[in-house]
Amino acid sequence: MKKSILLLAILAFTYNCAFADEAKAAPAGGQEKTLTRAEVIEKLSATDFFRKKIGDLLNWSVGYDITKINRTNLAPTLSWIKADPDKSPPDDRTVVTLTAKVSDPSGLDNIKGVRADLSSIDRLPNTMLVDTGLWGDTKANDGVYTLQTTVGSGVSSGGKEIPVAVANRSGWVAINRANIEVQSNPVISEGNANPQSLRADGAAEVLLSVKVENPGRQEDLKEVTIDLTSIGLENDVRMWDDGTHGDIKAGDRTFSVSVVPKEGTGSGTKKLKVSASNLFGGSSEGEISLVVQ
């Protein structure tokens, strides 16, 4: 009996708050309308407030948002997600490893599944990530789910978004997104001459170097060359990232070559063109400036 009285009091109070404007609009001196409990509940359920709360809870663009229901511990969590490498060519062969860190209020045993939508890179829209220690996953049952894939050859260059969803056995869902940059061409940067200026006396040596990063695997970079004809030497001279030919450190993606400009080279600023190409047909050009006195 006490519970029924308390419930009716709460409903009456909520009704008065939610429909104050309606009450104020009633004719003065008119007979006040009496609502049944069922009518009060019906009105409350139809308000914009409750419709918004339900919409916030069942938001399919972001999954179940537990912040809209006072942080009740119901939904799983995707704390981070990443693609490695985060730049890949559309070559159908470079392996991209997608990993996602997952947790659940009831423990990992409550995770029903983790899936990724790979349609943006021309792969299946509902692909499973695993936490089994297989198929690229490094350790089983650690809450890090893994998927290995490639980028389709017909995918255009640019940033691509990969949505990942985790569902638990209670029916709750969380969604996060990874980003991958699809590109074919190597990136040339940090062109440098050491020293930056020298005399063309046939004795002065200069170390020429550039940073070259290949999308996907660095080992798929075919070659890096430099045109030295403006300082009296050959075209398409190879640059190295193996600790030889003046290169300081192998495997640091800095390609170098040490040369001596030909004696009698005319003075001025020389723009030495650098070219890089990879195994899947991508190529780029850059330059190194050298001042000859």
C-alpha positions as CSV (number, residue, x, y, z in Angstrom):
1,M,0.0,0.0,0.0
2,K,2.8,2.4,1.0
3,K,4.6,1.6,-2.3
4,S,1.5,2.4,-4.4
5,I,1.0,5.7,-2.6
6,L,4.7,6.6,-3.2
7,L,4.4,5.7,-6.9
8,L,1.3,7.8,-7.3
9,A,3.0,10.7,-5.6
10,I,6.1,10.5,-7.8
11,L,3.9,10.3,-10.9
12,A,1.8,13.2,-9.8
13,F,4.9,15.3,-9.1
14,T,6.4,14.5,-12.5
15,Y,3.2,15.3,-14.2
16,N,3.0,18.7,-12.5
17,C,6.6,19.5,-13.5
18,A,6.3,18.2,-17.1
19,F,2.9,19.8,-17.8
20,A,3.0,23.0,-15.8
21,D,2.5,25.1,-19.0
22,E,-0.6,23.1,-19.8
23,A,-2.0,23.7,-16.4
24,K,-1.4,27.4,-16.6
25,A,-3.3,27.5,-19.8
26,A,-6.5,26.0,-18.3
27,P,-9.4,28.5,-18.1
28,A,-9.7,30.4,-14.8
29,G,-12.3,29.0,-12.5
30,G,-12.8,26.0,-14.8
31,Q,-13.1,22.5,-13.4
32,E,-9.7,20.9,-13.1
33,K,-9.2,17.8,-15.1
34,T,-8.4,14.6,-13.1
35,L,-6.1,12.1,-14.9
36,T,-5.9,8.4,-14.1
37,R,-2.5,6.9,-13.4
38,A,-2.6,5.2,-16.9
39,E,-3.2,8.6,-18.5
40,V,-0.3,10.2,-16.6
41,I,2.0,7.4,-17.7
42,E,0.8,7.7,-21.3
43,K,1.5,11.5,-21.3
44,L,4.9,11.0,-19.8
45,S,5.9,8.4,-22.3
46,A,4.9,10.8,-25.2
47,T,6.9,13.8,-24.0
48,D,9.9,15.0,-26.0
49,F,12.0,14.4,-22.9
50,F,11.4,10.7,-22.8
51,R,11.6,10.4,-26.6
52,K,15.0,12.1,-26.5
53,K,16.2,9.8,-23.7
54,I,15.2,6.7,-25.7
55,G,16.9,8.1,-28.8
56,D,20.1,8.9,-26.9
57,L,20.1,5.3,-25.5
58,L,19.5,3.6,-28.9
59,N,21.8,5.7,-31.0
60,W,22.9,3.4,-33.8
61,S,25.7,5.8,-35.1
62,V,27.7,5.5,-31.8
63,G,26.2,2.3,-30.2
64,Y,24.6,2.3,-26.8
65,D,25.7,5.4,-25.0
66,I,25.8,4.6,-21.3
67,T,26.5,8.2,-20.4
68,K,22.8,8.9,-21.3
69,I,21.6,6.5,-18.6
70,N,23.6,7.7,-15.6
71,R,26.7,5.6,-16.5
72,T,25.1,2.2,-15.7
73,N,27.7,-0.5,-16.2
74,L,26.1,-2.4,-19.1
75,A,28.0,-1.7,-22.4
76,P,31.4,-3.0,-23.5
77,T,34.2,-0.5,-24.2
78,L,36.6,0.0,-27.2
79,S,39.4,1.9,-25.5
80,W,41.6,2.1,-28.6
81,I,41.8,0.9,-32.1
82,K,44.6,1.3,-34.7
83,A,45.9,0.2,-38.1
84,D,49.5,-0.9,-38.7
85,P,50.8,0.4,-41.0
86,D,48.5,3.5,-41.0
87,K,49.5,4.2,-44.6
88,S,49.1,1.5,-47.2
89,P,49.1,1.2,-51.0
90,P,46.1,-0.3,-52.8
91,D,48.0,-3.3,-54.0
92,D,46.0,-6.3,-52.7
93,R,49.2,-7.6,-50.9
94,T,50.5,-5.2,-48.2
95,V,49.2,-6.6,-44.9
96,V,47.4,-4.2,-42.7
97,T,46.9,-5.3,-39.1
98,L,43.9,-3.9,-37.3
99,T,43.9,-4.2,-33.5
100,A,41.3,-3.1,-30.9
101,K,41.5,-3.1,-27.1
102,V,38.2,-4.3,-25.7
103,S,36.8,-4.6,-22.2
104,D,33.4,-5.3,-20.6
105,P,31.9,-4.6,-17.1
106,S,31.2,-8.3,-16.7
107,G,34.6,-9.5,-18.0
108,L,35.9,-10.6,-21.3
109,D,33.8,-13.8,-21.2
110,N,30.8,-11.6,-21.8
111,I,32.2,-10.3,-25.2
112,K,30.1,-11.9,-27.9
113,G,32.1,-10.6,-30.9
114,V,34.2,-7.8,-32.5
115,R,33.7,-7.0,-36.1
116,A,35.0,-4.4,-38.6
117,D,33.4,-2.8,-41.6
118,L,36.1,-2.9,-44.3
119,S,34.0,-1.7,-47.2
120,S,36.0,1.5,-47.4
121,I,39.1,-0.5,-48.5
122,D,37.1,-2.8,-50.8
123,R,36.9,-5.7,-48.3
124,L,34.0,-7.4,-46.5
125,P,31.7,-5.1,-44.5
126,N,31.3,-7.5,-41.6
127,T,34.7,-9.1,-40.8
128,M,35.5,-10.7,-37.5
129,L,38.5,-9.7,-35.2
130,V,39.9,-12.5,-33.0
131,D,41.6,-12.8,-29.6
132,T,42.8,-16.3,-30.1
133,G,46.6,-15.9,-30.6
134,L,46.1,-16.8,-34.2
135,W,45.7,-15.0,-37.5
136,G,48.0,-12.2,-36.5
137,D,46.8,-11.9,-32.9
138,T,49.9,-12.0,-30.7
139,K,48.3,-13.2,-27.4
140,A,45.1,-15.1,-26.7
141,N,42.4,-13.8,-24.3
142,D,44.1,-10.5,-23.5
143,G,41.3,-8.3,-24.7
144,V,43.2,-7.2,-27.8
145,Y,41.3,-8.3,-30.9
146,T,43.1,-8.5,-34.2
147,L,42.4,-8.7,-37.9
148,Q,44.7,-8.8,-40.9
149,T,43.6,-7.5,-44.3
150,T,44.8,-5.7,-47.4
151,V,43.6,-2.7,-49.4
152,G,41.9,-3.5,-52.7
153,S,43.7,-2.4,-55.9
154,G,40.7,-0.3,-56.9
155,V,40.6,1.9,-53.8
156,S,41.2,5.6,-54.4
157,S,43.9,7.5,-52.5
158,G,43.1,9.4,-49.4
159,G,42.0,8.8,-45.8
160,K,39.6,5.9,-45.1
161,E,37.6,5.2,-42.0
162,I,37.1,1.7,-40.6
163,P,34.3,1.3,-38.1
164,V,34.7,-1.4,-35.5
165,A,31.9,-2.6,-33.3
166,V,32.0,-4.8,-30.1
167,A,28.9,-6.6,-28.8
168,N,28.4,-8.3,-25.5
169,R,26.1,-11.2,-24.6
170,S,23.7,-8.8,-22.9
171,G,23.0,-7.2,-26.3
172,W,24.9,-3.9,-25.7
173,V,27.2,-2.5,-28.5
174,A,30.1,0.0,-28.6
175,I,31.6,1.5,-31.8
176,N,34.9,3.1,-32.5
177,R,36.8,3.9,-35.7
178,A,40.3,3.4,-37.1
179,N,41.8,5.5,-39.9
180,I,44.1,4.5,-42.7
181,E,45.7,6.6,-45.4
182,V,45.7,4.9,-48.8
183,Q,48.5,6.1,-51.0
184,S,50.8,4.7,-53.7
185,N,53.7,7.1,-53.8
186,P,56.7,7.3,-51.5
187,V,57.2,10.5,-49.5
188,I,60.5,12.4,-49.9
189,S,61.5,14.9,-47.3
190,E,64.4,16.4,-45.4
191,G,66.8,16.8,-48.3
192,N,70.2,17.9,-47.1
193,A,73.7,18.6,-48.2
194,N,76.6,18.4,-45.7
195,P,78.3,20.8,-46.1
196,Q,75.7,23.0,-47.7
197,S,78.3,24.9,-49.8
198,L,81.7,24.0,-51.1
199,R,84.3,24.8,-53.8
200,A,84.4,22.8,-57.0
201,D,88.1,22.0,-56.8
202,G,87.9,18.3,-57.3
203,A,88.7,17.5,-53.7
204,A,85.8,18.7,-51.6
205,E,83.4,15.9,-50.6
206,V,79.7,16.4,-49.9
207,L,77.2,14.0,-48.2
208,L,73.8,14.2,-49.9
209,S,70.8,12.7,-48.0
210,V,67.0,12.5,-48.0
211,K,64.3,10.9,-45.9
212,V,62.1,8.5,-47.9
213,E,59.1,6.8,-46.4
214,N,57.2,4.2,-48.4
215,P,53.5,3.5,-47.8
216,G,53.1,0.0,-46.4
217,R,56.3,-1.9,-46.1
218,Q,59.6,0.0,-46.3
219,E,61.1,-3.1,-48.0
220,D,58.8,-2.5,-51.0
221,L,60.7,0.6,-51.8
222,K,62.5,-0.2,-55.1
223,E,65.2,2.5,-55.4
224,V,66.2,6.0,-54.6
225,T,68.4,7.9,-57.1
226,I,69.8,11.4,-57.6
227,D,70.7,13.4,-60.7
228,L,74.2,14.8,-60.3
229,T,74.7,16.1,-63.8
230,S,74.6,19.7,-62.6
231,I,77.8,19.1,-60.6
232,G,79.5,17.3,-63.5
233,L,78.7,13.7,-62.4
234,E,76.2,11.1,-63.6
235,N,72.4,10.9,-63.6
236,D,70.5,8.3,-61.6
237,V,73.2,7.8,-59.0
238,R,71.8,5.4,-56.4
239,M,71.4,6.5,-52.8
240,W,71.7,4.0,-49.9
241,D,70.2,3.2,-46.5
242,D,72.5,0.4,-45.6
243,G,75.3,2.1,-43.7
244,T,77.6,2.3,-46.9
245,H,78.4,5.0,-49.5
246,G,78.4,7.6,-46.7
247,D,75.1,6.6,-45.2
248,I,75.4,7.0,-41.4
249,K,72.9,4.4,-40.2
250,A,71.3,1.5,-41.9
251,G,67.5,1.1,-41.9
252,D,66.6,4.6,-40.6
253,R,64.8,5.6,-43.9
254,T,67.5,8.2,-44.6
255,F,69.1,7.5,-48.0
256,S,72.5,9.0,-48.6
257,V,75.5,9.1,-51.0
258,S,78.8,10.8,-50.6
259,V,80.2,12.5,-53.8
260,V,82.9,14.9,-55.0
261,P,81.7,17.5,-57.5
262,K,83.7,17.6,-60.7
263,E,86.4,20.2,-60.7
264,G,85.4,23.3,-62.7
265,T,81.7,23.0,-61.9
266,G,80.1,26.4,-62.4
267,S,79.3,28.4,-59.2
268,G,75.7,28.9,-57.9
269,T,72.9,27.0,-56.2
270,K,72.4,23.5,-57.7
271,K,69.1,21.8,-57.5
272,L,69.8,18.1,-57.4
273,K,66.7,16.1,-58.3
274,V,65.9,13.0,-56.2
275,S,63.6,10.2,-57.4
276,A,62.1,7.3,-55.5
277,S,60.0,4.4,-56.8
278,N,58.4,1.3,-55.2
279,L,57.5,-2.2,-56.3
280,F,53.8,-1.4,-56.9
281,G,54.4,1.5,-59.4
282,G,54.4,4.5,-57.1
283,S,57.0,7.2,-57.6
284,S,57.9,10.6,-56.2
285,E,60.5,13.4,-56.8
286,G,62.2,15.8,-54.5
287,E,65.4,17.8,-54.5
288,I,68.6,18.7,-52.5
289,S,70.1,22.2,-52.7
290,L,73.9,22.5,-52.9
291,V,75.8,25.8,-53.2
292,V,78.9,25.7,-55.3
293,Q,81.3,28.6,-54.9
